[in-house]
Amino acid sequence: QNNSVGATMEMNHYRHVFQMTANDDSASVIQFDCGHINLRNRYPWYSIDNISLREIDTPEAADGNLLPLIPSAIYHWGGSSGYPVECYNYSSLSGPDANGSTVEISLQRPVYVNRITAYRRWITTGGGSFRISIWVVGPNNGASTLVYNNQNPYTGGNIDVSFSPILGSKIRIQIQDPGVTSFAVTGVYGSRCFLPMIGVPNIASDGVVVYHGIDNKIHRLVWAAENNWSDWSMGYSISGNPCQTTSGIIWYRGTDNCLHRAAWSQSTGFVDWNMGYPMNGDPVATSAGMVWFRGADNKLHRLSWAQGSGWTDWNMGYPIGGNPYAVSDGLVYYRGADNNMHRLAWAQSTGFSDWNMGYPMSGDPHVKVEGLVWYRGADGNLHKMEWTQSTGYVDMNMGYPMNGAPCGSSATVVWFRGSDNKLHRLARSSSTATTWSDWNMGYAMNGDPNAVSDGEVWFRGGDNNLHKLWWTPAAWMYW
């Protein structure tokens, strides 16, 4: 609300309590701006230990209890030097000097580290320069990996590094020269923070991500300037997974089990509309004026908009056993109530016709390229149903055990969660090649992946946070 609060800091005080009151439901950002203090070359560190909320107009407020703040609303990270993801003021001492001693920092959250800041503090000989090495130690004091080893004399400052330790790891920092009796690690900087979520994220064509947050609200993750992501809790209560055709229209099943539409306009911002149609599962939109869903009657439904009549719900009459996957306004694949693959297609002469493809399946199908359908078969393996001019549709058991639903990103790549609950990438060299290669990417996951391209995929990790894996010319990057 662009309001500011402040306090006068005295050197003997070590704790400050700020009280702010928001009397509406508007989105708010709490920003802390702390100046730098230099007092006889001793540098104090300022830390934020806790943020708590007291809800007004609730019984809890009467007896003074504080409600913990769920990490939502807005996050920023990135920038040229990164933002702090873990901050420390650790000193390492070892007898007359600190040669060979180490500082170990336990990581309490998954981070992508790109900078560490360390300084010498007390110097006896050698002008204060030292050499520094950095390892990542696996969980439970597991294997150590050397990630930085600079043999040039070092007097302190920023160390540019690039690694992504898994949750439960430690960063071990060691100095290797005599003459330094103490040194401090003052910051670990990274290019991400964690976003706890439920279900499967959805990505629009312009890169905006919407997902079901752990607060059971729709969240919208937007890329902004200066390498920053911003996460917004939309405030709309959701069941299941949201979908979007563009970043300005979001379809979802509300906690009232009705179909909802949240749409943005220049004059009003986002406005939520309860469309009033009871449903099960998740909707899928093919255009701004067309959405498919499984009704509360477990029949396939089609909601379409026309200039003269507005929104009209069409009960297609076909029993459905899961979520449909719509390729276009006139083509839908789905698992029927008979657990077989079905294809519903529209033609000018006949209208909509339903085809029972006859292939038993579990879960939901996925189609990125018309004529190539990926799904989990009734045998729990990854299957491919592909059309050719000479054979028509043919089903192929790829032989890879999997969980959930796969996600094809092109005619040559499909992503899926293996039976080991790790992210897998199955690829072939061309759209006509018959040999496929499976790559276990090694990242634990819950739920289904959602691929933007062959080189970019989003998913809920094994830690139930939102994750992104993407390819650069040098290597795969992960956060």
CORGI-V493600 format. One record per backbone hydrogen bond with DSSP energy under -0.5 kcal/mol. NH is the residue of the N-H (numbers start at 1). CO is the residue of the C=O. Records with the same first field share a line. If there is no record, write none. Layout:
NH: CO  CO
This chain:
9: 7
10: 8
13: 10
18: 16
23: 21
31: 29
33: 31
34: 32
39: 37  42
40: 38
42: 39
43: 41
44: 42
47: 45
49: 47
53: 67
55: 53
58: 55
61: 58
62: 58  59
63: 59
64: 61
65: 60
67: 53
69: 51
70: 68
72: 70
74: 72
78: 190
83: 190
85: 188
86: 188
90: 185
92: 183
97: 94
98: 180
100: 175
101: 98
103: 173
105: 171
106: 104
107: 169
108: 106
111: 165
113: 111  163
114: 189
115: 189
116: 159
117: 187
118: 157
119: 184
120: 155
121: 182
122: 182
124: 179
125: 179
128: 125
129: 126
130: 154
132: 150
133: 174
134: 148
135: 172
136: 145
137: 135  170
138: 136  143
141: 138
142: 138
145: 136
147: 134
148: 134
150: 132
151: 149
154: 130
157: 118
159: 116
160: 158
161: 114  159
163: 113
168: 107
169: 166
170: 137
171: 105
172: 135  170
173: 103  171
174: 133
175: 101
176: 131
180: 177
181: 122  179
182: 122
184: 119
185: 90
186: 117  184
187: 117
188: 86
189: 115
190: 83
191: 112
197: 464
198: 212
202: 210
204: 208
205: 245
207: 204
209: 221
210: 202
211: 219
212: 198
213: 211  217
214: 196
216: 213
218: 236
219: 211
220: 232
221: 209
222: 220  230
224: 228
228: 224  225
229: 77
230: 222
232: 220  230
234: 218  232
235: 218
237: 235
238: 216
239: 253
243: 251
245: 249
249: 246
250: 262
251: 243
252: 260
253: 239
254: 252  258
255: 237
257: 254
259: 277
260: 252
261: 273
262: 250
263: 261  271
264: 248
265: 269
269: 265
271: 263
273: 261
275: 259  273
276: 259
278: 276
279: 257
280: 294
284: 292
286: 290
287: 290
290: 287
291: 303
292: 284
293: 301
294: 280
295: 293  299
296: 278
298: 295
300: 318
301: 293
302: 314
303: 291
304: 302  312
305: 289
306: 310
310: 306
312: 304
314: 302
315: 313
316: 300  314
317: 300
319: 317
320: 298
321: 335
322: 335
325: 333
327: 325  331
328: 331
331: 328
332: 344
333: 325
334: 342
336: 334  340
337: 319
339: 336
341: 359
342: 334
343: 355
344: 332
345: 343  353
346: 330
347: 351
351: 347
353: 345
355: 343
357: 341  355
358: 341
360: 358
361: 339
362: 376
366: 374
368: 372
369: 372
372: 369
373: 385
374: 366
375: 383
376: 362
377: 375  381
378: 360
380: 377
382: 400
383: 375
384: 396
385: 373
386: 384  394
387: 371
388: 392
392: 388
394: 386
396: 384
398: 382  396
399: 382
401: 399
402: 380
403: 417
407: 415
409: 413
410: 413
414: 426
415: 407
416: 424
417: 403
418: 416  422
419: 401
421: 418
423: 443
424: 416
425: 439
426: 414
427: 425  437
428: 412
433: 430
436: 434
437: 427
439: 425
440: 438
441: 423  439
442: 423
444: 442
445: 421
446: 460
450: 458
452: 456
453: 456
456: 453
457: 469
458: 450
459: 467
460: 446
461: 459  465
462: 444
464: 461
466: 195
467: 459
469: 457
470: 477
471: 455
472: 475
477: 470
479: 468
